[in-house]
Amino acid sequence: MQSKLPNTTLSIFALMSKMATQHNALNLSQGFPDFNTDPVLIDLVTKAMHDGYNQYAPLAGDLRLRENISAMISHLHGKTYDPQNEITLTAGASEALYASITAFINPGDEVIILKPAYDTYEPTIRLQGGIPVLIQLQAPYTSIDWDEVRSKISSKTRMLIINNPHNPSGNVFSHEDLSKLEELLAGTNILLLSDEVYEHIVFDDRKHLSVAAYDKLAQQLIITASFGKTFHTTGWKVGYCLAPDNLMREIHKVHQNVIFCVSHPLQKALATYLEEPKRYLGLSKFYEQKRDLFLKGIEGSRFTYKPAMGTYFQMLDYSAISQENARLYAERLIKENGIASIPVSVFNCDEQDHKFLRFCFAKSDETLEKAAAILRSI
């Protein structure tokens, strides 16, 4: 039987986490917190279960939660999404991405992706018979050549995917970037899929500039986001999707045939929890302190870096230590030094290797201090 994804193997996240367990290493590879979720949120889930919300939720999600998402986006970005028709709760941002790509990409359609990029985009495009058109950013991946992007647009281009704040680089798009993107797509029927799962995690007094605020893109824009990243609940797999009504109707056709709806009690709990804006507005400072603790801890090491502008990942350049292939070097750090990371090369075209490792700092202070001590010793 012929595989639809012949080149797809175990993800690098699963592989590095497996190795970390086998070698009893600190796991700063996969992007999940090692500290507990707010007990208030857990109690809200328990209450929702006791209150009887244990059957199917509406296809688009709990209406109160959709209303609160709409209020949050309006407050932060000045854009109003209709809770009835333009917001859908999904099984994490991953399902939102899958449903959005599947709904619109047909065989032969081209989709532009800026590399390095999260590893689910390309397989989903290929499953639909689409053609990923890859643009490799230059290390350390903090600037985009919009002229090159323009040169890749053809009559077959159906979608462009961006990730802001950007994993793995930690880059945050500027107003100039988004203005150029707006200009680039003006007058086209190209859809823009914006992966904004780290929307509440930006540093050094920066502001996350969502494409939701750019009116000229409104009718061709799909945004995906994640409560798992926002509220330290990656195992709950609750995300959401924003899109104009005509696009959302097509996304619903996929969503209802993949999962139909998301966990009802979790949605009820999140609806209440989201009514306190400080619970997401304080995230940037929370994670900035963790980034700074980690970076202060590796002062004096042979790793070099530019502090991440956003996300909860920090790239470290190890070129002063070794010229070894990043994947092999990351594996050796697990086996010999007891610390797991992600080789950034796996996100690049043809695994181009610029000697970067990605470390997740969504960890307890104790874990970060232990990790820093290991990295200083290398």
Secondary structure, 3 states (H helix, E strand, C coil): CCCCCCCCCCCHHHHHHHHHHHCCCEECCCCCCCCCCCHHHHHHHHHHHHCCCCCCCCCCCCHHHHHHHHHHHHHHHCCCCCCCCCEEEECHHHHHHHHHHHHHCCCCCEEEEEECCCCCHHHHHHHCCCEEEEEECCCCCCCCCHHHHHHHCCCCEEEEEEECCCCCCCCCCCHHHHHHHHHHHCCCCCEEEEECCCCCCECCCCCCCCHHHCHHHHHHEEEEEEHHHHCCCHHHCCEEEECCHHHHHHHHHHHHHHCCCCCHHHHHHHHHHCCCCHHHHCHHHHHHHHHHHHHHHCCCCCCECCCCCECCEEEEECCCCCCCCHHHHHHHHHHHHCEECEEHHHHCHHHCCCCEEEEECCCCHHHHHHHHHHHHCC
